[in-house]
Amino acid sequence: MVALQYTETKYLLKVSEAANILGLSVHTVYRLIEQGKLQCKRLSVRKTLIPAAEIERYVSEH
């Protein structure tokens, strides 16, 4: 899977990158974060990063 190869080289992903990998909209990724289905690191109000391992976990569960 090409998307998972991308996460092997980058530990933290921007929400837009995660959305691209998952094939979802940015708004849907934020909704998944709010629902607790995706864990994230909030560095500031405007900066949210998602660990690559979290993307892999979500993909394997869905």
DSSP file (Angstrom, degrees, kcal/mol; ACC not computed):
  #  RESIDUE AA STRUCTURE BP1 BP2  ACC     N-H-->O    O-->H-N    N-H-->O    O-->H-N    TCO  KAPPA ALPHA  PHI   PSI    X-CA   Y-CA   Z-CA
    1    1 A M     >        0   0    0      0, 0.0     4,-1.2     0, 0.0     3,-0.2   0.000 360.0 360.0 360.0 122.7    0.0    0.0    0.0
    2    2 A V  H  >  +     0   0    0      1,-0.2     4,-1.4     2,-0.2     3,-0.3   0.876 360.0  59.0 -64.2 -41.4    1.6    3.3   -1.1
    3    3 A A  H  > S+     0   0    0      1,-0.2     4,-1.1     2,-0.2    -1,-0.2   0.883 105.3  49.1 -60.2 -39.9    0.0    5.4    1.6
    4    4 A L  H  > S+     0   0    0     -3,-0.2     4,-0.9     1,-0.2    -1,-0.2   0.819 103.7  59.9 -72.1 -29.0    1.5    3.4    4.4
    5    5 A Q  H  X S+     0   0    0     -4,-1.2     4,-0.5    -3,-0.3     3,-0.5   0.868 101.4  56.2 -63.4 -34.4    5.0    3.6    2.8
    6    6 A Y  H >< S+     0   0    0     -4,-1.4     3,-1.2     1,-0.2     4,-0.4   0.895 102.8  54.1 -63.1 -40.6    4.7    7.3    3.2
    7    7 A T  H >< S+     0   0    0     -4,-1.1     3,-0.5     1,-0.3    -1,-0.2   0.718  95.1  68.9 -70.1 -19.7    4.1    7.1    6.9
    8    8 A E  H 3< S+     0   0    0     -4,-0.9    -1,-0.3    -3,-0.5    -2,-0.2   0.763 103.2  44.0 -68.4 -23.2    7.3    5.0    7.4
    9    9 A T  T << S+     0   0    0     -3,-1.2     2,-0.4    -4,-0.5    -1,-0.2   0.528 113.9  51.5 -98.9  -6.9    9.4    8.1    6.5
   10   10 A K    <   -     0   0    0     -3,-0.5    -1,-0.2    -4,-0.4    42,-0.1  -0.988  58.1-165.9-136.8 124.5    7.5   10.6    8.6
   11   11 A Y  S    S+     0   0    0     -2,-0.4    41,-3.3     1,-0.2     2,-0.4   0.905  79.0  34.8 -78.1 -43.3    6.6   10.3   12.3
   12   12 A L  E    S-A   51   0A   0     39,-0.2     2,-0.4    40,-0.1    -1,-0.2  -0.943  71.7-161.1-118.2 135.7    4.0   13.1   12.6
   13   13 A L  E     -A   50   0A   0     37,-2.8    37,-2.9    -2,-0.4     2,-0.1  -0.879  19.7-119.5-116.1 144.7    1.6   14.1    9.9
   14   14 A K  E  >  -A   49   0A   0     -2,-0.4     4,-2.6    35,-0.2     5,-0.2  -0.387  35.9-108.6 -69.4 159.1   -0.4   17.3    9.4
   15   15 A V  H  > S+     0   0    0     33,-0.7     4,-2.6     1,-0.2     5,-0.2   0.888 121.1  53.3 -59.2 -39.4   -4.2   16.8    9.3
   16   16 A S  H  > S+     0   0    0      2,-0.2     4,-1.9     1,-0.2    -1,-0.2   0.879 109.3  48.3 -64.9 -36.9   -4.2   17.5    5.6
   17   17 A E  H  > S+     0   0    0      2,-0.2     4,-2.3     1,-0.2    -2,-0.2   0.916 111.9  49.3 -67.6 -42.8   -1.6   14.8    5.0
   18   18 A A  H  X S+     0   0    0     -4,-2.6     4,-2.6     1,-0.2    -2,-0.2   0.908 110.0  51.8 -62.2 -41.5   -3.5   12.3    7.1
   19   19 A A  H  X>S+     0   0    0     -4,-2.6     5,-2.3    -5,-0.2     4,-1.3   0.906 109.4  50.2 -61.4 -41.8   -6.7   13.2    5.2
   20   20 A N  H  <5S+     0   0    0     -4,-1.9     3,-0.2     2,-0.2    -2,-0.2   0.920 112.3  46.4 -62.7 -45.3   -4.9   12.5    1.9
   21   21 A I  H  <5S+     0   0    0     -4,-2.3    -2,-0.2     1,-0.2    -1,-0.2   0.902 117.0  43.7 -64.2 -42.2   -3.6    9.1    3.1
   22   22 A L  H  <5S-     0   0    0     -4,-2.6    -1,-0.2    -5,-0.2    -2,-0.2   0.625 107.9-123.4 -80.9 -12.7   -6.9    8.1    4.5
   23   23 A G  T  <5S+     0   0    0     -4,-1.3     2,-0.2     1,-0.3    -3,-0.2   0.822  71.9 120.4  73.2  30.8   -8.9    9.3    1.5
   24   24 A L      < -     0   0    0     -5,-2.3    -1,-0.3    -6,-0.2     2,-0.1  -0.719  67.8 -97.8-119.3 169.1  -11.0   11.6    3.7
   25   25 A S     >  -     0   0    0     -2,-0.2     4,-1.9     1,-0.1     5,-0.1  -0.478  33.0-114.5 -81.5 161.3  -11.7   15.3    3.9
   26   26 A V  H  > S+     0   0    0      1,-0.2     4,-2.3     2,-0.2     5,-0.2   0.893 118.2  55.4 -60.7 -40.3   -9.8   17.4    6.4
   27   27 A H  H  > S+     0   0    0      1,-0.2     4,-2.0     2,-0.2    -1,-0.2   0.875 105.9  51.1 -62.4 -37.8  -13.2   18.1    8.2
   28   28 A T  H  > S+     0   0    0      2,-0.2     4,-2.5     1,-0.2    -1,-0.2   0.893 108.1  51.9 -67.3 -39.4  -13.8   14.3    8.6
   29   29 A V  H  X S+     0   0    0     -4,-1.9     4,-2.1     2,-0.2    -2,-0.2   0.927 109.9  48.9 -63.1 -44.3  -10.3   13.9   10.1
   30   30 A Y  H  X S+     0   0    0     -4,-2.3     4,-2.5     1,-0.2    -1,-0.2   0.888 110.3  52.3 -60.8 -38.0  -11.0   16.6   12.6
   31   31 A R  H  X S+     0   0    0     -4,-2.0     4,-2.2     2,-0.2    -2,-0.2   0.908 107.8  50.9 -63.9 -42.2  -14.4   14.9   13.4
   32   32 A L  H  <>S+     0   0    0     -4,-2.5     5,-2.3     2,-0.2     6,-1.2   0.876 110.3  50.3 -62.7 -37.1  -12.6   11.6   14.0
   33   33 A I  H ><5S+     0   0    0     -4,-2.1     3,-1.2     4,-0.2    -2,-0.2   0.937 110.8  48.4 -64.7 -46.9  -10.2   13.4   16.4
   34   34 A E  H 3<5S+     0   0    0     -4,-2.5    -2,-0.2     1,-0.3    -1,-0.2   0.846 110.8  51.2 -62.0 -35.1  -13.1   15.0   18.3
   35   35 A Q  T 3<5S-     0   0    0     -4,-2.2    -1,-0.3    -5,-0.2    -2,-0.2   0.531 115.7-116.4 -80.3  -6.3  -14.9   11.6   18.5
   36   36 A G  T < 5S+     0   0    0     -3,-1.2    -3,-0.2    -4,-0.4    -2,-0.1   0.605  84.8 117.8  82.3  11.6  -11.7   10.0   19.9
   37   37 A K  S   <S+     0   0    0     -5,-2.3     2,-0.4    -6,-0.2    -4,-0.2   0.685  77.4  38.4 -84.9 -18.7  -11.3    7.7   17.0
   38   38 A L  S    S-     0   0    0     -6,-1.2     2,-0.3    -9,-0.1    -2,-0.3  -0.999  79.3-142.1-130.0 130.2   -7.9    9.3   16.0
   39   39 A Q        +     0   0    0     -2,-0.4     2,-0.3    12,-0.1    15,-0.1  -0.648  26.7 177.5 -88.1 148.2   -5.3   10.4   18.6
   40   40 A C        -     0   0    0     -2,-0.3     2,-0.5    10,-0.2    10,-0.2  -0.908  32.2-122.3-143.7 170.4   -3.4   13.6   17.9
   41   41 A K  E     -B   49   0A   0      8,-3.5     8,-2.9    -2,-0.3     2,-0.9  -0.980  22.7-156.4-115.6 116.0   -0.8   16.0   19.3
   42   42 A R  E     +B   48   0A   0     -2,-0.5     6,-0.2     6,-0.2     3,-0.1  -0.836  16.5 174.8 -96.2 107.6   -2.0   19.5   19.6
   43   43 A L  E     -     0   0A   0      4,-2.0     2,-0.3    -2,-0.9    -1,-0.2   0.789  69.7 -22.1 -81.9 -29.5    1.0   21.8   19.6
   44   44 A S  E >  S-B   47   0A   0      3,-1.5     3,-0.6    -3,-0.1    -1,-0.2  -0.922  80.9 -78.9-161.5-177.7   -1.1   24.9   19.5
   45   45 A V  T 3  S+     0   0    0     -2,-0.3     3,-0.1     1,-0.2    -1,-0.0   0.854 132.1  34.9 -61.2 -33.7   -4.6   26.1   18.6
   46   46 A R  T 3  S+     0   0    0      1,-0.1     2,-0.5    -4,-0.0    -1,-0.2   0.423 109.1  71.1-102.5   0.4   -3.6   26.2   14.9
   47   47 A K  E <   + B   0  44A   0     -3,-0.6    -4,-2.0   -33,-0.0    -3,-1.5  -0.928  50.8 165.9-128.5 110.0   -1.2   23.2   14.8
   48   48 A T  E     - B   0  42A   0     -2,-0.5   -33,-0.7    -6,-0.2     2,-0.4  -0.986  11.2-172.2-122.0 128.0   -2.5   19.6   15.1
   49   49 A L  E     -AB  14  41A   0     -8,-2.9    -8,-3.5    -2,-0.4   -35,-0.2  -0.929  10.5-151.7-121.8 146.1   -0.3   16.6   14.2
   50   50 A I  E     -A   13   0A   0    -37,-2.9   -37,-2.8    -2,-0.4   -10,-0.2  -0.967  23.7-119.2-118.4 125.6   -1.2   13.0   14.0
   51   51 A P  E >>  -A   12   0A   0      0, 0.0     4,-1.4     0, 0.0     3,-0.8  -0.360  18.3-129.5 -61.3 140.2    1.4   10.2   14.7
   52   52 A A  H 3> S+     0   0    0    -41,-3.3     4,-2.2     1,-0.3     5,-0.2   0.856 109.3  59.7 -58.9 -35.8    1.9    8.0   11.6
   53   53 A A  H 3> S+     0   0    0    -42,-0.3     4,-2.2     1,-0.2    -1,-0.3   0.836 101.2  54.9 -62.7 -31.5    1.4    4.9   13.9
   54   54 A E  H <> S+     0   0    0     -3,-0.8     4,-2.4     2,-0.2    -1,-0.2   0.874 106.6  50.2 -69.2 -37.5   -2.1    6.2   14.7
   55   55 A I  H  X S+     0   0    0     -4,-1.4     4,-2.5     2,-0.2    -2,-0.2   0.927 111.2  49.0 -64.3 -44.9   -2.9    6.4   10.9
   56   56 A E  H  X S+     0   0    0     -4,-2.2     4,-2.2     1,-0.2    -2,-0.2   0.892 110.9  50.5 -62.4 -40.2   -1.7    2.8   10.5
   57   57 A R  H  X S+     0   0    0     -4,-2.2     4,-1.6     2,-0.2    -1,-0.2   0.930 111.0  48.4 -63.3 -45.5   -3.8    1.7   13.5
   58   58 A Y  H  X S+     0   0    0     -4,-2.4     4,-1.4     1,-0.2    -2,-0.2   0.913 111.7  49.5 -62.0 -43.6   -6.9    3.4   12.1
   59   59 A V  H  < S+     0   0    0     -4,-2.5     3,-0.3     1,-0.2    -1,-0.2   0.910 109.9  50.8 -63.2 -42.4   -6.4    1.8    8.7
   60   60 A S  H  < S+     0   0    0     -4,-2.2    -1,-0.2     1,-0.2    -2,-0.2   0.807 112.4  47.2 -67.9 -27.7   -6.0   -1.7   10.1
   61   61 A E  H  <        0   0    0     -4,-1.6    -1,-0.2    -5,-0.2    -2,-0.2   0.708 360.0 360.0 -83.7 -21.1   -9.2   -1.3   12.1
   62   62 A H     <        0   0    0     -4,-1.4    -2,-0.2    -3,-0.3    -3,-0.2   0.382 360.0 360.0-118.5 360.0  -11.3    0.0    9.3
